[in-house]
Amino acid sequence: MGHYLLRRLLIAIPSLLGISVVIFTVLALAPGDPFGEMTLNPNIPPEVVQRLRTQFGLDDPVWQRYFHWLFAMLKGEWGFSFISRIDVDKLILQRVPVTLAVIGASQIVALLIALPVGIYSAARPYSWFDRIASTLAFVGFSLPTFFTGLLLILVFSIKLDWLPFVFRADISATGWSWWSQMIKQSLMPVLVLGLFQGASWTRYVRSAMLDVVRLDYVTTARSKGLRERAVIMKHVVRNAMIPVVTLVALTMPQVFGGAIVTEQIFRVPGIGALLIDAILRNDTPVIMAVTFVFSCLVILFNLIADMLYGWLDPRISYR
């Protein structure tokens, strides 16, 4: 497995380089000027603006700016934010923990919903439980996250006044009081993302289970007198999880995209809100860094999925 992992990492290098070239070129050719507001300010001399443009290399050719960015990235220098006036890596590190906490919790919620509901629905196909679960799943992934978020705010924040609808990163409390306030303000963002993903994954788990449960080796296991629970859990679930793992790995970057909308609704100071703010202000170094991080996540989760295949199915070997 070590050789396979090393080979995949080496293959990922040209992929990341190609992605970075495309992203950097698109951002460089996009209209807008990060120092456009300064040029409209009569109190700022034009030579000051020009000096800043020269300092950050905005007037250099695109290819030269790209290689300057690439060599800086290889040295661990992610650039300097034009708007926040701090290093991009420090800016991202300030936002990443909040995003990872919200997304991580939402994915745990999604799996806790999708796995048991999807497995039981496939074990009892076309039962009342299966019909109700399928209906709720269709409704769940048909509703966009911004609609669900606004609905939860209307019910739990405005009508019932149970939960705060604005996420605060500067909670002054400590100890259990801090944890209590943090959990209360995280509930709605986590539920919005978790219910949406859980509804979608439930249908895939059910479909994958139904495909496996009809195979010959499952019939053989039943003919040997094994209990239905043992047949489902030991012989069906493990093989049915292979396409589900692929789905989860491929949709994880989409989850970060959905988190961008959710963070805007609940004012969560995460990396998604940072990206939206950078786009609106044309803060190119931040946009480049965040989108490149998302690209790395795509490759990382695909690699994790490939690693899990061998654990789920011993017939899969890494060569």
N, C-alpha and C positions, 0 to 999 in steps of 0.2 A: 504493500500500500504506500510505503514511503516513496518509491520511485514514481508511482502513479500521481501522488500528490505533488511531487516536485515537477513532473511534466506538465500538470495542469497549471501550476503557478507560472511556469515559463511561457505557456501558451497565453496566459492572461496578460502578460506584459505587452505584446503587440496589440491586443484588443484594447487595453486601456490607453495606449498611445493613440490608436485610431480614434477612439471616443474623444480623447482630449483635443485632438486636432479639429474634429468636427465642432465640438462645443466652443472652442476658442475662436474659430473662424466665424461662426454664426454670431457670437457676441461682438466680435470686432467689427463685423460688417453691419450690425444692427444700428438703426438711427439712434441719436441721442448723444449727449455729452455730459460726463459726470461733473464737469466744471461749468456747465451751462448757466447755472444760477449765478455763479460768480461773475460771468461776463455781463450779466444784466444789472449787477450791483454797481452803481456809480462810485461807491466808496472804495472799491477795490481796483487798483490800477491794472491796466491790461498786461503790463510786464510781469506782474505777480502771477496772474493766471498762466501766462506763457511759461514762466519759470516752473510752475507746478506741472504743466503738461510735459515739459522737457524732463523734469525729475522722474516722472512716472512713465516716460517713454510713449506717451499717447500719440505722438507725431511720427513714430518710427514705423517702418513697414510691418505688416501683419506677421510675416514669417519671423522677423527679428524679435518682435514682442513675444511670439509663442516660445521660441527657444530660450529667451530670457526667463519666461515664466516656468518652463520645464526644468531648466537647470536650478532655478530657485527652489522648486518643489522637491527636487532630488536632494537638496541640501536641508530640507525641512522648513523652508521659508515660504509660507502660503500667500504672501503679499500683504498689502496694507489697505485697509478699508478707507475709501474716499470720504464716506459719510461719518462713520463712527470714530475715525482718526485713531484706530488701534489696529494691531496685527490681526489678520483674518483668523489665524489658528486660535488665538485667545478668544476671539469673538465667537467662534464655533464651539469651543470647549465650554463656554458659558451657557450655551443653549442645548448642547447634546444631551446632558443628563436628564433634563425635563422631558425631551422628546422620547428618549429611550425608556424612561419610566412609564410614560403614558402609552406608548406603542407596545412595550413589553407586557404591561398589564392587560391591554386590550386583546392581544393575541392569546394570552392565557385564558381570558374569558371566552374568546371565539372557539378555542379548542375544547374547553369544558362544555360548551354547548354542542359543537358539531360532532364530536366523537360519540358520546353516548346516545344522542338523539338519532344521528345517522345510522349507527349500528343497530339500535333497537328497531328503527323503522324498516331496515332491510331484513331483520330477523322476523318481523311481523308485517310483511308487505300487504298493502291495501287494507290494513286494519284501521280502526278509528284513530288510533294514535298516529299511524303513518299519514292518514289524510289530513289530520289537523297540523301535524308537523310540516308536511309539504306545503300546506296553504300558508302557514306563518313564515316559512322559509322564502316562498315566492314574494310575499309582502315585504319581508325584511330586506332582501337585496334589490327590490324594485324601488325602494325609497332612498333618495340620495342622502348623504350624510348631513348636508346643510339643512335639509328639511327636518330630519330626525333631531338634530341639535337644537333647532329653533323650537320644535315641539316640546322637548324636554325642558328647555328654559321656560317656556310658557307655563308648563304644568308644575314643575318642581321648584322653580325660582320665583315666578310671579304669582301664581295661584296659591300654592301651598307654602311658599317661603321656607322650604326645607334646605335647599342647597344654594350656594353662591354661583352665579353664572359668569363671574369674572375671575380668572385664575390669577392669584397673587403669588409672586416669587419671593416677596419681602415680608414673610410672616414673622412677626416679632416674638411669637411664643416659642417655648422650648419644651423638650420632653414629650410626654404623651399628648399634651395640648397641641404641639406642633404637628404630630402625626395625625391627630384627629382632624385638624383643619385641612391638612394636606389631602387626606383621604376624601373628605367631604367635597372639596373643590375639584378633585380628580375623577369623581364618580361619573359625572355626565360625559366628559370627553372619552373616558375609557369605555363606557357603555355604548356610545355612538359608534365608535370604531369596532368594538367587540361584537355587537349585535349584527352589524352589517357584514363583517367577515364570517361570523358564525353561521348566519343564514345561508350565505353562499357556499361555505364549506360543507354544511349539512347535506346539501343536495349531491355534492361530489362523493362524500363518504357513502351515502346510500347507494348511489349508482355503482361505485367501485365494489361495494359489498355484494350487490345483486349479480354483478358479472362473475365474481369468484364463487359464490355459493352454488352456482349451477355446474361447476367443473366436476370431473370424474373423481378426483381424489377426495373431494368433500363427500360425495356419495359413498365412496369406499369407507371413509371414516365413520359415517353413520351406520353402515352395514356391519361394522365391527362392534356395534353396541355402545359406542361412546355417547355420553350425554350431549344434548343439544348445546348446552352452554360451553362444554369443552370443544365441540366442533367449531362453534362460532369464534371463540376467543383464540384457540390455538392454531386452527387450520385456515380460517377465513380472514380474520382481521389482519393478521400480519402481512399476508400477500395483498390484501386490498389496500393497504396503506401506501404501497409504492406509487401509484398515480396521485394519491393525495399528497404525499411528500413533494412530488414534482409541482403540484398546483400551489402548495404553500410557499415553496421556494420561489416560484415565478411571480407570485402575487405580493411578496414582501415589499419590493420597491413600490408597488402600487399602494400599499398600506401607508408608506411614507408620503405619497402623493395625497392620499385621503386625509392624512394628518395635517397637511398644509391647510386644507379647508377647515378642519375641526379646530385647529389652533387659532385660526382667524375668528371663528365664531365665539369661542370661549376665551379669547385673548390669552392663550397659553404662550408664554415666552420661549417657544422652542425653535428648532432649526427651520421648520416650515414657515413660521412667521418671519424669521430672519430672511428667508429667501424672497418672500413676497415684498418685504420692505426694501430689499436690495434691488429687486426688479423695478419697483416704482421709482426709486431714486437713481437708477442706472449705476449702481455700485458694482462694476464689473468684476473686481477681484473676489468679492463675496459670492456673486452668482456663479463664477467659475469654480470656486472651491466647493460650494454646496452641491452643484450638479455633478461634479467629479466624484464627490463622496457617494452620491446616489448611484453612480455608475459602478463604483467599486462594490457597493452592496449587491447589485445585480449579479456580478461575478462571484462574490463570496457566498451568497445563498445558493447559487447553482452548484458550487463546489460542495457545500454542506449537504445538499440533496444527494449528490453522487456518493458521498461517504455513507449516507444513511441507507442507500440501496443495498449495499453489501451486508449491513446488519439486519435488514428486514428479510432479505432473500439470500441464503448462503450459496445458492447456485451462481450468483453474480461474483465474478472475480475481477481483480484489478491488475491489468497487465500493461 
